[in-house]
């Protein structure tokens, strides 16, 4: 069966919404308690702020499809580091039902990377504003 007209654009929108909302929520928690994020990950305060804002603002931009390539780069960098921490610093398994694992971090990394390579799709402010 052939894919429906615009099904790629709908898929891109759904991926942007899921990653965007998830990133926004996680970033909002970091922005609201930056000292905890900073201490938990042994980061200098300025880097904790950069990471939190990248996740928070990147999530908003992903939801809107606004400045999507910049948001995607910020999210890819953030989630690359986050996944690295989960694997090497916290020694978490790839997938562990009922436990914390790094498979979801990998999804948060790969989806923005795919959107960076493909583009935000027809249902985005980028498309409306920049063509």
C-alpha positions as CSV (number, residue, x, y, z in Angstrom):
1,X,0.0,0.0,0.0
2,X,1.4,3.4,-1.0
3,X,2.0,6.0,1.7
4,X,-0.6,8.8,1.8
5,X,0.2,12.3,0.5
6,X,2.1,14.2,3.1
7,X,2.7,11.1,5.3
8,X,6.4,12.0,5.7
9,X,5.4,15.5,6.8
10,X,3.0,14.1,9.4
11,X,5.7,11.7,10.6
12,X,8.2,14.6,10.9
13,X,5.6,16.6,12.8
14,X,4.9,13.8,15.2
15,X,8.6,13.2,15.9
16,X,9.2,16.9,16.4
17,X,6.2,17.1,18.8
18,X,7.2,14.1,20.9
19,X,10.9,15.1,21.2
20,X,10.1,18.7,21.6
21,X,7.6,18.3,24.4
22,X,9.9,15.7,26.2
23,X,12.9,18.0,25.8
24,X,10.9,21.0,27.0
25,X,9.7,19.2,30.1
26,X,13.1,17.9,31.0
27,X,14.8,21.2,30.3
28,X,12.2,23.1,32.3
29,X,13.0,21.0,35.4
30,X,16.7,21.8,34.9
31,X,16.1,25.5,34.5
32,X,14.0,25.5,37.6
33,X,16.7,23.7,39.7
34,X,19.9,24.5,37.9
35,X,21.9,24.1,41.1
36,X,20.8,20.4,41.4
37,X,21.6,19.7,37.7
38,X,25.0,21.4,38.1
39,X,25.8,19.4,41.2
40,X,24.5,16.0,40.0
41,X,26.6,16.2,36.8
42,X,29.6,18.0,38.3
43,X,29.3,20.8,35.7
44,X,30.4,24.5,35.9
45,X,27.3,26.7,36.3
46,X,27.7,28.3,32.9
47,X,27.7,24.8,31.2
48,X,24.7,23.7,33.2
49,X,22.9,26.7,32.0
50,X,23.9,26.2,28.4
51,X,22.7,22.5,28.5
52,X,19.4,23.4,30.3
53,X,18.6,26.2,27.9
54,X,19.5,24.0,24.9
55,X,17.1,21.4,26.0
56,X,14.4,23.9,27.1
57,X,14.5,26.2,24.1
58,X,15.3,23.4,21.7
59,X,12.2,21.7,22.8
60,X,10.1,24.8,22.2
61,X,11.6,25.3,18.8
62,X,11.0,21.6,17.9
63,X,7.4,21.8,18.8
64,X,6.9,25.0,16.6
65,X,9.2,23.8,13.9
66,X,11.1,27.1,14.3
67,X,14.8,27.4,13.7
68,X,14.7,23.6,13.5
69,X,18.3,23.0,12.3
70,X,19.7,25.1,15.1
71,X,17.5,23.4,17.7
72,X,18.4,20.0,16.2
73,X,22.1,20.7,16.5
74,X,21.7,21.8,20.1
75,X,19.6,18.8,21.0
76,X,21.9,16.3,19.3
77,X,24.9,17.7,21.2
78,X,23.0,17.7,24.5
79,X,21.6,14.2,24.1
80,X,25.0,12.9,22.8
81,X,26.5,14.0,26.1
82,X,23.6,12.8,28.1
83,X,23.7,9.3,26.5
84,X,27.5,9.2,27.0
85,X,26.9,9.9,30.7
86,X,24.3,7.2,31.1
87,X,26.6,4.7,29.4
88,X,30.0,5.5,30.8
89,X,29.5,7.4,34.0
90,X,26.3,5.7,35.3
91,X,27.0,2.3,33.6
92,X,23.4,1.8,32.7
93,X,22.2,-1.0,30.4
94,X,20.9,-0.3,26.9
95,X,17.4,-1.6,27.8
96,X,16.2,-2.7,31.2
97,X,12.4,-3.1,31.8
98,X,11.4,-1.3,35.0
99,X,14.9,0.3,35.5
100,X,16.6,3.3,34.1
101,X,18.5,2.7,30.9
102,X,20.0,4.6,28.0
103,X,17.8,3.5,25.1
104,X,15.4,6.5,25.5
105,X,18.4,8.8,25.5
106,X,19.5,7.3,22.3
107,X,16.1,7.9,20.8
108,X,16.2,11.6,21.9
109,X,19.6,11.7,20.1
110,X,18.7,10.0,16.9
111,X,15.3,11.7,16.2
112,X,16.7,15.2,16.2
113,X,19.6,14.0,14.0
114,X,17.2,12.5,11.5
115,X,15.2,15.8,11.5
116,X,18.4,17.7,11.0
117,X,19.2,15.6,8.0
118,X,15.7,15.5,6.5
119,X,14.3,18.9,7.5
120,X,11.3,19.9,9.7
121,X,8.7,19.1,7.1
122,X,5.8,21.0,5.6
123,X,4.0,21.5,9.0
124,X,6.6,23.8,10.5
125,X,7.1,27.5,11.0
126,X,10.4,27.2,9.2
127,X,8.5,26.1,6.0
128,X,6.0,28.9,6.4
129,X,8.5,31.7,7.2
130,X,11.5,30.6,5.0
131,X,9.9,28.4,2.3
